[in-house]
Amino acid sequence: MAHDTEYFRQRAAEARNAAFSKQDGDGAAVAGDLALAYAALARRRALASDDSDVVAEPPLILSE
């Protein structure tokens, strides 16, 4: 399923809000990490639309 930049920006904002509203340390940390991941995906998607050399989907890395 492909998503656009706005989708990832919205999800990052939702995760940031969740991180700030959490009372426990672990839940806030997880929500904060999720917000960072969504923000990175939004930046990557934005770059992919600007530059045809950048692949929109990250490569699949399999651990051995």
N, CA, C and O atoms as CSV, one atom per row, in Angstrom:
chain,resi,resn,atom,element,x,y,z
A,1,MET,N,N,0.847,-1.159,0.000
A,1,MET,CA,C,0.000,0.000,0.000
A,1,MET,C,C,0.902,1.234,0.000
A,1,MET,O,O,1.758,1.382,0.872
A,2,ALA,N,N,0.713,2.096,-0.954
A,2,ALA,CA,C,1.518,3.309,-1.061
A,2,ALA,C,C,0.773,4.478,-0.417
A,2,ALA,O,O,-0.438,4.629,-0.580
A,3,HIS,N,N,1.511,5.283,0.305
A,3,HIS,CA,C,0.937,6.465,0.945
A,3,HIS,C,C,1.696,7.687,0.477
A,3,HIS,O,O,2.860,7.597,0.085
A,4,ASP,N,N,1.029,8.835,0.519
A,4,ASP,CA,C,1.683,10.065,0.107
A,4,ASP,C,C,2.305,10.771,1.311
A,4,ASP,O,O,2.143,10.344,2.454
A,5,THR,N,N,3.010,11.847,1.029
A,5,THR,CA,C,3.712,12.592,2.065
A,5,THR,C,C,2.767,13.094,3.142
A,5,THR,O,O,3.091,13.028,4.328
A,6,GLU,N,N,1.625,13.586,2.755
A,6,GLU,CA,C,0.681,14.140,3.730
A,6,GLU,C,C,0.212,13.076,4.719
A,6,GLU,O,O,0.030,13.372,5.900
A,7,TYR,N,N,0.016,11.847,4.255
A,7,TYR,CA,C,-0.388,10.750,5.140
A,7,TYR,C,C,0.654,10.563,6.249
A,7,TYR,O,O,0.307,10.482,7.427
A,8,PHE,N,N,1.933,10.496,5.861
A,8,PHE,CA,C,2.983,10.277,6.848
A,8,PHE,C,C,3.148,11.474,7.774
A,8,PHE,O,O,3.439,11.296,8.957
A,9,ARG,N,N,2.969,12.688,7.264
A,9,ARG,CA,C,3.029,13.869,8.124
A,9,ARG,C,C,1.911,13.837,9.162
A,9,ARG,O,O,2.131,14.165,10.329
A,10,GLN,N,N,0.727,13.446,8.738
A,10,GLN,CA,C,-0.415,13.364,9.656
A,10,GLN,C,C,-0.174,12.302,10.721
A,10,GLN,O,O,-0.431,12.534,11.902
A,11,ARG,N,N,0.316,11.147,10.310
A,11,ARG,CA,C,0.592,10.078,11.278
A,11,ARG,C,C,1.677,10.493,12.258
A,11,ARG,O,O,1.597,10.147,13.437
A,12,ALA,N,N,2.705,11.236,11.798
A,12,ALA,CA,C,3.762,11.723,12.685
A,12,ALA,C,C,3.178,12.685,13.710
A,12,ALA,O,O,3.537,12.633,14.886
A,13,ALA,N,N,2.280,13.562,13.269
A,13,ALA,CA,C,1.651,14.515,14.194
A,13,ALA,C,C,0.815,13.776,15.235
A,13,ALA,O,O,0.837,14.136,16.412
A,14,GLU,N,N,0.084,12.754,14.818
A,14,GLU,CA,C,-0.720,11.967,15.754
A,14,GLU,C,C,0.175,11.258,16.773
A,14,GLU,O,O,-0.142,11.218,17.961
A,15,ALA,N,N,1.279,10.704,16.307
A,15,ALA,CA,C,2.195,10.000,17.215
A,15,ALA,C,C,2.856,10.979,18.189
A,15,ALA,O,O,3.047,10.649,19.360
A,16,ARG,N,N,3.207,12.182,17.717
A,16,ARG,CA,C,3.769,13.201,18.615
A,16,ARG,C,C,2.768,13.586,19.693
A,16,ARG,O,O,3.123,13.708,20.865
A,17,ASN,N,N,1.516,13.777,19.294
A,17,ASN,CA,C,0.473,14.101,20.275
A,17,ASN,C,C,0.327,12.986,21.296
A,17,ASN,O,O,0.166,13.253,22.487
A,18,ALA,N,N,0.380,11.747,20.847
A,18,ALA,CA,C,0.279,10.608,21.758
A,18,ALA,C,C,1.473,10.575,22.708
A,18,ALA,O,O,1.319,10.262,23.888
A,19,ALA,N,N,2.650,10.893,22.204
A,19,ALA,CA,C,3.845,10.883,23.053
A,19,ALA,C,C,3.746,11.934,24.153
A,19,ALA,O,O,4.148,11.684,25.289
A,20,PHE,N,N,3.217,13.098,23.823
A,20,PHE,CA,C,3.101,14.160,24.822
A,20,PHE,C,C,1.987,13.894,25.829
A,20,PHE,O,O,2.034,14.405,26.948
A,21,SER,N,N,0.993,13.107,25.451
A,21,SER,CA,C,-0.130,12.870,26.353
A,21,SER,C,C,0.045,11.623,27.217
A,21,SER,O,O,-0.758,11.384,28.118
A,22,LYS,N,N,1.065,10.838,26.961
A,22,LYS,CA,C,1.299,9.615,27.736
A,22,LYS,C,C,1.809,9.959,29.123
A,22,LYS,O,O,2.597,10.888,29.296
A,23,GLN,N,N,1.352,9.203,30.107
A,23,GLN,CA,C,1.786,9.411,31.479
A,23,GLN,C,C,2.969,8.517,31.836
A,23,GLN,O,O,3.764,8.861,32.711
A,24,ASP,N,N,3.091,7.373,31.165
A,24,ASP,CA,C,4.176,6.457,31.488
A,24,ASP,C,C,5.364,6.677,30.557
A,24,ASP,O,O,5.199,7.156,29.436
A,25,GLY,N,N,6.535,6.333,31.013
A,25,GLY,CA,C,7.754,6.547,30.251
A,25,GLY,C,C,7.862,5.677,29.021
A,25,GLY,O,O,8.269,6.158,27.964
A,26,ASP,N,N,7.506,4.399,29.131
A,26,ASP,CA,C,7.655,3.484,28.011
A,26,ASP,C,C,6.703,3.810,26.869
A,26,ASP,O,O,7.106,3.796,25.706
A,27,GLY,N,N,5.466,4.100,27.181
A,27,GLY,CA,C,4.496,4.435,26.146
A,27,GLY,C,C,4.855,5.712,25.415
A,27,GLY,O,O,4.679,5.813,24.201
A,28,ALA,N,N,5.358,6.687,26.154
A,28,ALA,CA,C,5.764,7.947,25.546
A,28,ALA,C,C,6.981,7.742,24.664
A,28,ALA,O,O,7.084,8.353,23.601
A,29,ALA,N,N,7.892,6.903,25.084
A,29,ALA,CA,C,9.096,6.636,24.296
A,29,ALA,C,C,8.743,5.939,22.990
A,29,ALA,O,O,9.283,6.275,21.936
A,30,VAL,N,N,7.847,4.980,23.058
A,30,VAL,CA,C,7.426,4.260,21.853
A,30,VAL,C,C,6.705,5.206,20.893
A,30,VAL,O,O,6.966,5.189,19.690
A,31,ALA,N,N,5.810,6.022,21.416
A,31,ALA,CA,C,5.091,6.977,20.572
A,31,ALA,C,C,6.052,7.994,19.965
A,31,ALA,O,O,5.881,8.401,18.816
A,32,GLY,N,N,7.057,8.403,20.726
A,32,GLY,CA,C,8.060,9.329,20.199
A,32,GLY,C,C,8.870,8.708,19.083
A,32,GLY,O,O,9.134,9.355,18.069
A,33,ASP,N,N,9.271,7.452,19.260
A,33,ASP,CA,C,10.006,6.752,18.202
A,33,ASP,C,C,9.149,6.587,16.955
A,33,ASP,O,O,9.638,6.721,15.834
A,34,LEU,N,N,7.881,6.298,17.155
A,34,LEU,CA,C,6.961,6.160,16.032
A,34,LEU,C,C,6.815,7.492,15.290
A,34,LEU,O,O,6.769,7.520,14.060
A,35,ALA,N,N,6.745,8.577,16.032
A,35,ALA,CA,C,6.651,9.904,15.410
A,35,ALA,C,C,7.883,10.188,14.564
A,35,ALA,O,O,7.765,10.717,13.459
A,36,LEU,N,N,9.059,9.845,15.065
A,36,LEU,CA,C,10.286,10.047,14.296
A,36,LEU,C,C,10.297,9.203,13.025
A,36,LEU,O,O,10.731,9.666,11.970
A,37,ALA,N,N,9.821,7.976,13.129
A,37,ALA,CA,C,9.789,7.101,11.959
A,37,ALA,C,C,8.832,7.634,10.890
A,37,ALA,O,O,9.171,7.653,9.707
A,38,TYR,N,N,7.658,8.059,11.297
A,38,TYR,CA,C,6.710,8.617,10.328
A,38,TYR,C,C,7.240,9.898,9.691
A,38,TYR,O,O,7.044,10.124,8.497
A,39,ALA,N,N,7.912,10.739,10.481
A,39,ALA,CA,C,8.483,11.964,9.933
A,39,ALA,C,C,9.559,11.644,8.899
A,39,ALA,O,O,9.652,12.308,7.866
A,40,ALA,N,N,10.369,10.628,9.178
A,40,ALA,CA,C,11.401,10.219,8.218
A,40,ALA,C,C,10.767,9.696,6.935
A,40,ALA,O,O,11.254,9.985,5.842
A,41,LEU,N,N,9.692,8.933,7.056
A,41,LEU,CA,C,9.001,8.440,5.862
A,41,LEU,C,C,8.400,9.588,5.055
A,41,LEU,O,O,8.407,9.554,3.825
A,42,ALA,N,N,7.887,10.591,5.736
A,42,ALA,CA,C,7.329,11.757,5.037
A,42,ALA,C,C,8.414,12.489,4.268
A,42,ALA,O,O,8.210,12.888,3.122
A,43,ARG,N,N,9.586,12.668,4.909
A,43,ARG,CA,C,10.701,13.335,4.215
A,43,ARG,C,C,11.162,12.515,3.020
A,43,ARG,O,O,11.429,13.064,1.951
A,44,ARG,N,N,11.255,11.211,3.198
A,44,ARG,CA,C,11.701,10.338,2.109
A,44,ARG,C,C,10.710,10.386,0.946
A,44,ARG,O,O,11.116,10.440,-0.215
A,45,ARG,N,N,9.425,10.368,1.252
A,45,ARG,CA,C,8.399,10.418,0.213
A,45,ARG,C,C,8.448,11.759,-0.519
A,45,ARG,O,O,8.275,11.810,-1.736
A,46,ALA,N,N,8.684,12.848,0.226
A,46,ALA,CA,C,8.772,14.169,-0.393
A,46,ALA,C,C,9.987,14.247,-1.316
A,46,ALA,O,O,9.905,14.818,-2.404
A,47,LEU,N,N,11.097,13.683,-0.892
A,47,LEU,CA,C,12.294,13.673,-1.737
A,47,LEU,C,C,12.082,12.824,-2.985
A,47,LEU,O,O,12.559,13.171,-4.065
A,48,ALA,N,N,11.378,11.730,-2.840
A,48,ALA,CA,C,11.144,10.833,-3.975
A,48,ALA,C,C,10.300,11.509,-5.041
A,48,ALA,O,O,10.484,11.246,-6.229
A,49,SER,N,N,9.382,12.369,-4.642
A,49,SER,CA,C,8.552,13.047,-5.628
A,49,SER,C,C,9.317,14.168,-6.322
A,49,SER,O,O,8.990,14.543,-7.448
A,50,ASP,N,N,10.351,14.712,-5.641
A,50,ASP,CA,C,11.152,15.780,-6.227
A,50,ASP,C,C,12.277,15.260,-7.121
A,50,ASP,O,O,12.635,15.909,-8.103
A,51,ASP,N,N,12.828,14.113,-6.794
A,51,ASP,CA,C,14.000,13.587,-7.492
A,51,ASP,C,C,13.703,12.164,-7.953
A,51,ASP,O,O,13.426,11.290,-7.132
A,52,SER,N,N,13.759,11.931,-9.242
A,52,SER,CA,C,13.412,10.615,-9.775
A,52,SER,C,C,14.456,9.558,-9.435
A,52,SER,O,O,14.173,8.368,-9.575
A,53,ASP,N,N,15.668,9.952,-8.989
A,53,ASP,CA,C,16.706,8.987,-8.638
A,53,ASP,C,C,16.496,8.368,-7.261
A,53,ASP,O,O,17.069,7.323,-6.951
A,54,VAL,N,N,15.674,9.014,-6.436
A,54,VAL,CA,C,15.416,8.514,-5.092
A,54,VAL,C,C,14.254,7.537,-5.153
A,54,VAL,O,O,13.192,7.853,-5.689
A,55,VAL,N,N,14.458,6.366,-4.610
A,55,VAL,CA,C,13.415,5.349,-4.590
A,55,VAL,C,C,12.462,5.644,-3.432
A,55,VAL,O,O,12.904,5.873,-2.306
A,56,ALA,N,N,11.161,5.638,-3.705
A,56,ALA,CA,C,10.171,5.984,-2.690
A,56,ALA,C,C,10.074,4.924,-1.598
A,56,ALA,O,O,9.858,5.263,-0.434
A,57,GLU,N,N,10.224,3.686,-1.939
A,57,GLU,CA,C,10.108,2.611,-0.968
A,57,GLU,C,C,11.496,2.214,-0.479
A,57,GLU,O,O,12.404,2.036,-1.290
A,58,PRO,N,N,11.676,2.073,0.841
A,58,PRO,CA,C,12.983,1.646,1.362
A,58,PRO,C,C,13.257,0.201,0.960
A,58,PRO,O,O,12.322,-0.577,0.772
A,59,PRO,N,N,14.534,-0.165,0.827
A,59,PRO,CA,C,14.850,-1.535,0.442
A,59,PRO,C,C,14.529,-2.508,1.573
A,59,PRO,O,O,14.593,-2.146,2.748
A,60,LEU,N,N,14.194,-3.709,1.223
A,60,LEU,CA,C,13.914,-4.756,2.197
A,60,LEU,C,C,15.237,-5.400,2.576
A,60,LEU,O,O,15.941,-5.929,1.717
A,61,ILE,N,N,15.578,-5.358,3.861
A,61,ILE,CA,C,16.833,-5.923,4.331
A,61,ILE,C,C,16.498,-7.148,5.165
A,61,ILE,O,O,15.799,-7.062,6.175
A,62,LEU,N,N,16.998,-8.263,4.734
A,62,LEU,CA,C,16.773,-9.511,5.463
A,62,LEU,C,C,18.005,-9.836,6.281
A,62,LEU,O,O,19.120,-9.842,5.759
A,63,SER,N,N,17.811,-10.106,7.552
A,63,SER,CA,C,18.957,-10.468,8.400
A,63,SER,C,C,19.285,-11.936,8.173
A,63,SER,O,O,18.408,-12.764,7.924
A,64,GLU,N,N,20.546,-12.223,8.266
A,64,GLU,CA,C,21.011,-13.599,8.037
A,64,GLU,C,C,21.196,-14.344,9.315
A,64,GLU,O,O,21.583,-15.513,9.298
